[in-house]
Amino acid sequence: MREVLGNALEVFSWHSGWIIWNLFLAFIPLALSFWLYRRKTKVRSLLWWVAFVVFLAFLPNAPYLLTDVIHLIRATRMGYSVWIIVLIFIPLHLFAILAGFQAYVISVMNQSSYLKRIGAGKFIVWSELITHALCAIGVYMGRFLRFNSWDLATDPGNVLLVTLDDVTAKKPLLVIFISFIVLTVLYWLTKQVNLGLLLRFREMRAKGEWFE
């Protein structure tokens, strides 16, 4: 029993560090989306545009956690007991993946809500598709080219040259296209769930069921 607990603590401490870091990066665009898109003011100052650029740069970090499933696959092959895999590995990694993608969905939903509020609702679908496409490229750059969001500011020339050189090949384009399809489908499904839960919450609040 002590050995199992010791291995569990070892596993948690080993994986929790990068999971917390990746979730932190995923929640940066989520926080910015509320500041950019949920405030009542429609004024777009210089600070707003700077925050918007930072939002776009960090947004791929949220769906990037979907690719962390490879860590879960690797972890299950490391010879740990089935209890550690079931009780530690799987819940820890699934939580990170689901939380990261939920941050992505809410961020894009906030963006769509903003477009509707400023009278640009007809562009919502296109803005979502463009966002998915940019994030598919961003996820590829992070997972395969090992770039970080801040590299766009610290070394933009190298990021541009390496990315353009790499994505013009057939295999990277296929990976990016598949990523785009996966993001689009998963976003639509998760968005419907979120909207359903939001509608149910509003109905319960209107009926006063919270106070029964």
N, C-alpha and C positions, 0 to 999 in steps of 0.2 A: 504493500500500500504506500509506504514511504517512497519507494522507487517511482511509482506511478505519479504521486504528487510532485516529486522532484522533477520528473520529466515534463509534467504539465506546466510547472512554473518556468522551466527552461524554455519550453515552446512558446509560452505566452510572452515572455520577456524578449525572445528573439524576434517574433513577428509583430508584436504590438508597436514597436518603434516606427517601422516604415509604414505601418497601417495608419497610425496617428498622423504622421507627416503627410501621407497622400490624402487623407481626409481633410487635413488643414488646407492643403492646396485646392481641394475640391470645394471647400466652403468659402474660399475667397471670392469667386465669381457669384456664389449664392448671396453673400452679404452685399456685394456691389450691385446685384440685380435689384435688391430692395431699395437701395439708395438711388439708383438710376431711374427705375421704372415705377416705383410704388409711391413716390412722393407726389403731393397734389400739384406742385408747381410744374409748369411746362417749359420753364426757362432752361436753355442749354448753354451754360457758361463754358469758359475754357476748362474749368475744373471738371465739368460734366464730361466733356469730350476726352479729357485725360483718363478719367475713370472708365469711360466706355472702351478706350483702347486697352486698358489694363484688364477689363472684364473679358474682352475677346481673347486676349493673350492667355489668360488663366482658365478660361472656360473648358478647354480640352482636358484639363486635369480631372474634371468630374467624370466624364465617360471613360477616361483612361483607366479607372479602377476596374472596369469590366475585363480588361486584359490581365488583371492581377489574378485571374483564375488559374493562370499557369503556376503561380506560387502554391496554390492549393493542390494542384496536381503533383507538383514536386514534393510537397510536404507529405502527401499520402504515401510516397515511395521511399521515405526515409527510415522505415523500419520501426516506427512507433506503434504502440498498442492500438487496437481498434477503439478503445475508450478515449484515448487522447485525440485520435482523429475525429471521432464523432462529437465529443464534448468540447474540444478546444479548436482544432483546425477548422472544421466546417463552419461552426457558428461565427468564429472570428472573421474568417475570410468572407463569408456570405454577408455579414453585417456591413463590412467595409464596402463591398461591391454594391449592395443595395442602397446604402446611405449615399455613396458617391453618385450613383446614377439618379437617385431621387433629387440630389442637389442640382444635377444637370437639368432635369425635367422642370423643376420649379423655376430655375433661372430663365429658361427659354419661355416658360409660360408667363413669367413676369414681363419679359420682353414683348410677347404677343399682346398681353393686356395693355401695355403702354401704347403700342401701335394703334390698338382699337380706341384707346382714350383720346389720342391726338387726331383721330379721324383718318388713320391710314390702315384701317382694318382689312382692306382688299389686298394688302401686301403681306398679311400674316403668314399665309402658306409659303410664299416665296422666301420670306425671311427665315422661317423655320428650316426649309430645305437648304438654304445657303449656310445657315448656322451648322446644320448637321454635316454638310460637306466640308466646311472649314475645320470642324472638330475632328472629322475623320482623318483629314490631313495632319492635324495637330497630334492626334493619338498615334498615328504612324511615325511622326517625327520623334515623339517621346519614347515609344516602345522599341523602334528599330534603329533610329539615328541617334537616340539617347540625348536629344536636346531637351533643355528646360525652358519654361516660359520666359524667364529673365534673359535667356540668350538672345532673344529678339532685341533687347536693349543693349546688352553688353557686347554682342558680336553679330550684328544683323547681317553683315556682308557674307560671313561664312555660313550662317544659317540659310540664307537665300541661295547661295551657290550650291551648297551640298544638297539642299532639298530639291532644287530644280534639276540638278544632275541625276538625282536618285529617282524621283517620281516620274521622270520621262521614260523610264524602262517599263516593260509590260507587267512584270510581277508586282512592283510597288503599286501601280495603278489598279491592278486587280484587287490587291489587299485593301486599298483605300476605298474602292467601289463597294466591296463587301462590307467594310466597316460602315460606310454611309448607309447601306441598306439596313444593316443591323440597328444602327442608331435611330434611323427613321421609324422602323417598325416598333422597336422597344419604347421609343419616346411616345408614339401614338397610343400604344397600349397603356403605358403608365399614366399618360395624361388623362385618358378616359377614366381610369381608376381614381385618380386624384379629383377629377371633376365630379365623379359620382359621390365620393366621400364628402366633398365640399357641399354638394347639393343636399345630401343627407344631414349634414351638420346644420345647415341653414334651416331645413325643415324642422329639425328637433328644437332649435332655438326659437323658431317662430311659434311652435306649439307649446313651448315652455316645458318640454320633457326633461330638461336638465334639472328642473326644480322639483320633480315628482319623487 
